[in-house]
């Protein structure tokens, strides 16, 4: 049977223990459980962390997910065999940032480095996509995630995953191409239909056939709505495929507002539209794309304001930029909902209205592709002002 001794009994027994010295010269016995080497614990923890990391890597590898890491002090990248295979290399790979930069330049994926830098500065996760061209195979798409890990406030390493999303990306691109093709092909017959409707409405007006004229005007409104819907989906397919192109020309921005307001009077008879006069503001931009943005703004203003209220369009200069605003006196938007306005498929307060929640999202993409900015100022219950800014 084991006997438990007190410290005094240890001394009386005269048991020999290894001694350790300290600063004051006092020597004390090393009891079981004491650590002679103060760094042994750190080494043990490091080995445990490495073992745990390897276990996680092996589990992810069975799902086809690769692991990568970057040591802040070693300044080396390490890729597991799965991640190396994605980049056309074999086995585990360890290399410096110089080789990575060469690869990134070759792949033209500098946005990955920008995303990683932002994640380090904000201490947040990052996730983005990159397209690579490896030798002997077609283009491959990868999803990369990463996070900075710190210890006692010091950055130690960045780690993340690599996942092959080529099949899903190719399917998405095929759908986008199909959507772009259908939208493009629908334009011609829709334009013909619109022409016949307008001619019929004009004949009905000449013959004083008011009922027929009203029906043709309503039909014309539907063709305008369909045209706008086609434009939105076509722009969406271009945005998703990173193929949004701008056909810029020099034009008077105030003239664009007047043209859109005139179209809106025809589209929404009985509604009041006002264009605030301003000096000519010449911009170099895509006229059709900005028309699409302005129509999206006006459609929202009409949709969420009373029938007799006025929708005001204005433009001006502020801090060297052109600013366009569309103001309504509608229901307004709650502060917590305003940050979601320009997100894809966002339909704030639109449960009983038609639409796909794409208009404002696409407006943001179009304006930002011009180097501009979109925004909204709203007071709930009193109305909203949607605006966009363009550099000159």
C-alpha positions as CSV (number, residue, x, y, z in Angstrom):
1,X,0.0,0.0,0.0
2,X,1.4,3.4,-1.0
3,X,2.3,5.8,1.8
4,X,1.9,9.6,1.4
5,X,4.6,11.6,3.2
6,X,4.6,15.2,4.3
7,X,7.5,17.5,3.5
8,X,8.7,17.3,7.1
9,X,8.7,13.4,6.9
10,X,10.7,13.7,3.7
11,X,13.4,15.7,5.5
12,X,13.5,13.3,8.5
13,X,13.8,10.3,6.2
14,X,17.0,11.8,4.7
15,X,15.8,11.0,1.2
16,X,18.2,12.2,-1.5
17,X,16.7,14.5,-4.2
18,X,18.4,16.3,-7.0
19,X,18.9,20.0,-6.1
20,X,18.4,23.1,-8.1
21,X,20.1,26.5,-7.4
22,X,18.4,29.9,-7.5
23,X,19.4,33.5,-7.3
24,X,19.8,33.6,-3.5
25,X,21.8,30.5,-3.3
26,X,19.0,28.5,-1.6
27,X,18.7,24.9,-2.8
28,X,15.4,23.1,-2.7
29,X,14.5,19.6,-3.7
30,X,13.0,18.9,-7.1
31,X,9.7,17.2,-6.3
32,X,7.9,15.0,-8.9
33,X,6.1,17.2,-11.4
34,X,8.6,20.1,-11.3
35,X,10.1,21.2,-14.6
36,X,13.9,21.6,-14.8
37,X,13.9,23.1,-18.3
38,X,11.5,26.1,-18.5
39,X,11.4,25.8,-22.3
40,X,10.4,22.1,-22.3
41,X,6.7,23.1,-21.8
42,X,6.8,25.5,-24.8
43,X,8.4,22.8,-27.0
44,X,5.7,20.3,-25.8
45,X,3.0,22.8,-26.7
46,X,4.5,23.5,-30.1
47,X,4.7,19.8,-30.8
48,X,1.1,19.3,-29.8
49,X,-0.1,22.2,-32.0
50,X,1.8,20.7,-34.9
51,X,0.3,17.3,-34.3
52,X,-3.2,18.8,-34.1
53,X,-2.6,20.9,-37.3
54,X,-1.4,17.7,-39.1
55,X,-4.6,15.9,-37.9
56,X,-6.8,18.7,-39.2
57,X,-4.9,18.7,-42.5
58,X,-5.4,15.0,-43.0
59,X,-9.1,15.2,-42.3
60,X,-9.6,18.1,-44.7
61,X,-7.5,16.2,-47.3
62,X,-10.1,13.4,-47.4
63,X,-12.7,16.1,-48.4
64,X,-10.4,17.4,-51.1
65,X,-9.6,20.6,-49.2
66,X,-6.0,21.9,-49.0
67,X,-4.3,23.7,-46.2
68,X,-1.8,26.6,-46.5
69,X,0.1,28.6,-43.9
70,X,2.5,31.5,-43.8
71,X,5.0,32.0,-40.9
72,X,5.4,35.6,-40.0
73,X,8.9,35.1,-38.7
74,X,10.1,32.4,-41.1
75,X,8.5,34.3,-44.0
76,X,7.8,31.0,-45.7
77,X,4.6,29.6,-47.2
78,X,3.8,26.0,-46.7
79,X,1.2,24.0,-48.7
80,X,0.0,20.5,-47.9
81,X,0.0,18.0,-50.8
82,X,-3.6,18.7,-51.7
83,X,-3.0,22.5,-51.9
84,X,0.2,21.9,-53.9
85,X,-1.7,19.7,-56.4
86,X,-4.1,22.6,-57.0
87,X,-1.2,24.8,-58.1
88,X,0.4,22.2,-60.3
89,X,3.1,21.1,-57.8
90,X,3.7,17.7,-56.2
91,X,3.9,16.8,-52.5
92,X,4.2,19.4,-49.7
93,X,5.7,22.7,-50.8
94,X,7.6,25.3,-48.8
95,X,8.7,28.5,-50.5
96,X,9.3,32.2,-50.0
97,X,7.1,35.2,-50.8
98,X,9.2,36.0,-53.9
99,X,8.1,32.8,-55.7
100,X,4.5,33.4,-54.6
101,X,4.5,36.9,-56.1
102,X,5.8,35.5,-59.3
103,X,2.9,33.1,-59.4
104,X,0.4,35.8,-58.5
105,X,1.7,38.0,-61.3
106,X,1.6,35.1,-63.6
107,X,-2.0,34.3,-62.6
108,X,-2.9,38.0,-62.4
109,X,-4.5,37.6,-58.9
110,X,-3.2,40.5,-57.0
111,X,-6.6,41.0,-55.4
112,X,-5.7,37.9,-53.3
113,X,-2.8,39.7,-51.7
114,X,-4.9,42.8,-51.1
115,X,-7.6,40.7,-49.4
116,X,-4.9,39.0,-47.2
117,X,-3.4,42.4,-46.2
118,X,-6.9,43.8,-45.3
119,X,-7.6,40.7,-43.2
120,X,-4.3,41.2,-41.3
121,X,-5.0,44.8,-40.6
122,X,-8.6,44.2,-39.5
123,X,-7.9,40.8,-37.9
124,X,-10.8,39.3,-39.7
125,X,-11.2,36.3,-42.0
126,X,-11.0,36.7,-45.7
127,X,-12.4,34.6,-48.6
128,X,-12.0,35.2,-52.3
129,X,-11.7,33.3,-55.6
130,X,-8.8,33.0,-57.9
131,X,-8.3,31.6,-61.4
132,X,-5.1,29.8,-62.3
133,X,-3.6,28.2,-65.4
134,X,-1.5,25.2,-64.5
135,X,0.7,23.5,-67.0
136,X,-0.9,20.7,-68.9
137,X,-4.5,21.4,-67.9
138,X,-7.2,23.9,-68.4
139,X,-8.0,26.9,-66.3
140,X,-8.9,26.1,-62.7
141,X,-10.9,28.1,-60.1
142,X,-10.0,27.9,-56.4
143,X,-11.6,29.4,-53.3
144,X,-9.1,30.6,-50.8
145,X,-9.8,31.4,-47.2
146,X,-7.4,32.7,-44.5
147,X,-7.1,34.1,-41.0
148,X,-4.3,35.7,-39.0
149,X,-3.4,33.9,-35.8
150,X,-1.8,35.8,-32.9
151,X,-0.3,34.9,-29.5
152,X,-0.2,37.5,-26.7
153,X,-0.9,40.2,-29.2
154,X,1.9,39.2,-31.6
155,X,1.1,37.9,-35.1
156,X,2.4,34.4,-35.5
157,X,1.1,32.9,-38.7
158,X,-1.7,33.1,-41.3
159,X,-3.5,29.9,-42.1
160,X,-6.3,29.0,-44.4
161,X,-7.8,26.6,-46.9
162,X,-7.8,26.0,-50.7
163,X,-10.8,24.4,-52.4
164,X,-11.3,23.5,-56.0
165,X,-14.5,25.1,-57.2
166,X,-13.8,24.7,-61.0
167,X,-16.9,22.6,-61.7
168,X,-19.3,24.9,-59.9
169,X,-17.6,28.0,-61.4
170,X,-17.8,26.6,-64.9
171,X,-21.5,25.8,-64.4
172,X,-22.1,29.3,-63.2
173,X,-20.3,30.8,-66.2
174,X,-22.4,28.6,-68.5
175,X,-25.6,29.9,-66.9
176,X,-24.4,33.4,-67.2
177,X,-23.5,33.0,-70.9
178,X,-26.9,31.5,-71.5
179,X,-28.7,34.3,-69.7
180,X,-26.7,36.9,-71.6
181,X,-27.6,35.2,-74.9
182,X,-31.3,35.0,-74.1
183,X,-31.4,38.6,-73.0
184,X,-29.6,39.8,-76.1
185,X,-31.9,37.8,-78.4
186,X,-35.0,39.0,-76.7
187,X,-34.2,42.7,-77.4
188,X,-35.0,42.5,-81.2
189,X,-38.6,41.0,-81.0
190,X,-39.3,43.2,-77.9
191,X,-38.3,46.4,-79.8
192,X,-40.6,45.3,-82.7
193,X,-43.5,44.7,-80.4
194,X,-43.0,48.1,-78.8
195,X,-43.0,49.8,-82.2
196,X,-46.3,48.2,-83.2
197,X,-47.9,49.1,-79.9
198,X,-46.8,52.8,-80.2
199,X,-48.0,53.0,-83.8
200,X,-51.4,51.5,-82.8
201,X,-51.7,54.0,-79.9
202,X,-51.0,56.9,-82.3
203,X,-53.6,55.7,-84.8
204,X,-56.1,55.3,-81.9
205,X,-55.4,58.8,-80.8
206,X,-56.0,60.2,-84.3
207,X,-59.3,58.3,-84.5
208,X,-60.3,59.5,-81.0
209,X,-60.5,55.9,-79.8
210,X,-59.7,56.6,-76.2
211,X,-60.3,53.0,-74.8
212,X,-57.9,51.5,-77.4
213,X,-55.3,54.2,-76.8
214,X,-55.4,53.6,-73.1
215,X,-54.9,49.8,-73.6
216,X,-52.0,50.4,-75.9
217,X,-50.4,52.8,-73.4
218,X,-50.6,50.2,-70.7
219,X,-49.2,47.6,-73.0
220,X,-46.3,50.0,-73.8
221,X,-45.7,50.3,-70.1
222,X,-45.2,46.6,-69.8
223,X,-42.7,46.5,-72.7
224,X,-40.7,49.2,-70.9
225,X,-40.8,47.2,-67.7
226,X,-39.7,44.1,-69.6
227,X,-36.9,46.0,-71.3
228,X,-35.6,47.1,-67.9
229,X,-35.8,43.6,-66.6
230,X,-33.8,42.3,-69.5
231,X,-31.2,45.0,-69.0
232,X,-30.9,44.1,-65.4
233,X,-30.4,40.4,-66.0
234,X,-27.9,41.2,-68.9
235,X,-25.9,43.4,-66.6
236,X,-26.0,40.8,-63.8
237,X,-24.6,38.1,-66.1
238,X,-21.8,40.5,-67.1
239,X,-21.0,41.4,-63.5
240,X,-20.9,37.8,-62.4
241,X,-18.7,36.9,-65.4
242,X,-16.4,39.9,-64.7
243,X,-17.2,41.0,-68.2
244,X,-19.0,44.3,-67.5
245,X,-17.7,46.7,-70.2
246,X,-18.3,50.4,-70.5
247,X,-18.8,52.3,-73.7
248,X,-17.9,55.8,-72.7
249,X,-18.7,59.0,-74.4
250,X,-18.9,62.7,-73.4
251,X,-22.4,64.0,-72.7
252,X,-24.3,66.5,-70.5
253,X,-25.4,64.7,-67.3
254,X,-28.3,67.2,-66.9
255,X,-29.6,66.3,-70.4
256,X,-29.7,62.6,-69.3
257,X,-31.9,63.5,-66.3
258,X,-34.3,65.4,-68.6
259,X,-34.5,62.5,-71.0
260,X,-35.2,60.0,-68.3
261,X,-37.8,62.3,-66.7
262,X,-39.6,62.6,-70.0
263,X,-39.7,58.8,-70.4
264,X,-41.1,58.4,-66.9
265,X,-43.9,60.8,-67.6
266,X,-45.0,58.5,-70.5
267,X,-44.4,55.4,-68.4
268,X,-46.3,56.7,-65.3
269,X,-49.1,59.0,-66.5
270,X,-50.5,61.0,-63.7
271,X,-47.3,60.9,-61.7
272,X,-45.3,64.1,-61.2
273,X,-41.6,64.4,-62.0
274,X,-39.5,67.4,-61.5
275,X,-35.9,68.1,-62.8
276,X,-34.1,70.9,-60.9
277,X,-32.3,73.2,-63.4
278,X,-28.6,73.2,-63.3
279,X,-25.6,74.3,-65.3
280,X,-24.3,71.7,-67.9
281,X,-22.2,69.0,-66.3
282,X,-20.1,67.1,-68.8
283,X,-19.0,63.6,-68.0
284,X,-17.1,60.9,-69.8
285,X,-19.2,57.8,-69.0
286,X,-21.4,55.0,-70.4
287,X,-24.7,56.8,-71.3
288,X,-26.9,53.7,-71.5
289,X,-25.5,52.2,-68.2
290,X,-26.1,55.5,-66.3
291,X,-29.6,55.6,-67.8
292,X,-30.2,52.2,-66.4
293,X,-29.0,53.4,-63.0
294,X,-31.3,56.4,-63.1
295,X,-34.3,54.4,-64.2
296,X,-33.7,52.0,-61.3
297,X,-33.7,54.9,-58.9
298,X,-36.8,56.5,-60.3
299,X,-38.7,53.2,-60.4
300,X,-38.0,52.7,-56.7
301,X,-39.1,56.2,-55.9
302,X,-42.4,55.7,-57.8
303,X,-42.9,52.3,-56.2
304,X,-42.6,53.5,-52.6
305,X,-44.3,57.0,-52.7
306,X,-47.8,58.2,-52.9
307,X,-49.4,58.7,-56.3
308,X,-49.7,62.5,-56.0
309,X,-46.2,63.1,-54.5
310,X,-43.4,64.5,-56.6
311,X,-40.2,62.7,-57.6
312,X,-37.4,65.2,-58.0
313,X,-34.3,64.5,-60.1
314,X,-31.3,66.8,-59.7
315,X,-27.6,67.0,-60.5
316,X,-24.7,69.2,-59.4
317,X,-21.1,69.5,-58.4
318,X,-19.6,68.6,-55.0
319,X,-15.9,68.4,-54.1
320,X,-14.9,68.1,-57.8
321,X,-17.4,65.3,-58.4
322,X,-20.7,65.1,-60.3
323,X,-23.6,64.2,-58.0
324,X,-27.0,62.9,-59.2
325,X,-29.9,62.6,-56.8
326,X,-33.5,61.2,-56.9
327,X,-35.7,62.3,-54.1
328,X,-39.1,61.0,-53.1
329,X,-41.6,61.8,-50.3
330,X,-42.4,58.2,-49.7
331,X,-42.4,55.9,-46.6
332,X,-38.6,56.1,-46.1
333,X,-36.2,53.4,-45.0
334,X,-35.4,52.3,-41.4
335,X,-31.7,52.9,-40.4
336,X,-31.0,49.2,-39.9
337,X,-32.3,48.4,-43.4
338,X,-30.3,51.1,-45.3
339,X,-27.1,49.1,-45.2
340,X,-28.8,46.3,-47.1
341,X,-30.2,48.4,-49.9
342,X,-27.5,47.8,-52.5
343,X,-27.0,44.1,-51.8
344,X,-27.9,41.5,-54.3
345,X,-31.5,40.2,-54.0
346,X,-32.3,42.7,-51.2
347,X,-36.0,43.5,-51.2
348,X,-36.4,45.8,-48.2
349,X,-40.1,46.3,-47.5
350,X,-41.0,44.7,-50.9
351,X,-42.9,41.6,-49.8
352,X,-46.0,42.6,-51.8
353,X,-44.2,44.2,-54.8
354,X,-42.8,42.8,-57.9
355,X,-39.1,42.6,-58.5
356,X,-36.0,40.5,-57.9
357,X,-34.0,42.9,-55.7
358,X,-31.4,43.4,-58.5
359,X,-31.9,47.1,-59.5
360,X,-29.9,48.8,-56.7
361,X,-27.3,46.1,-56.6
362,X,-26.6,46.5,-60.3
363,X,-26.7,50.3,-60.0
364,X,-23.9,50.0,-57.4
365,X,-21.9,47.8,-59.7
366,X,-22.3,50.2,-62.7
367,X,-21.4,53.3,-60.7
368,X,-18.4,51.7,-59.0
369,X,-17.2,50.5,-62.4
370,X,-17.0,54.2,-63.3
371,X,-15.0,54.8,-60.2
372,X,-18.0,56.4,-58.4
373,X,-20.0,55.8,-55.3
374,X,-23.7,55.1,-54.6
375,X,-25.6,55.9,-51.4
376,X,-28.9,56.7,-49.8
377,X,-30.1,59.2,-47.1
378,X,-33.5,58.4,-45.7
379,X,-35.7,59.4,-42.8
380,X,-38.3,56.8,-42.0
381,X,-41.8,58.1,-42.7
382,X,-40.6,61.1,-44.6
383,X,-38.9,60.0,-47.7
384,X,-35.5,59.1,-49.3
385,X,-32.8,60.5,-51.4
386,X,-30.8,58.1,-53.5
387,X,-27.6,59.4,-55.1
388,X,-24.5,58.5,-57.0
389,X,-21.3,60.3,-57.5
390,X,-19.0,60.3,-60.5
391,X,-15.4,61.5,-60.8
392,X,-14.8,64.1,-63.5
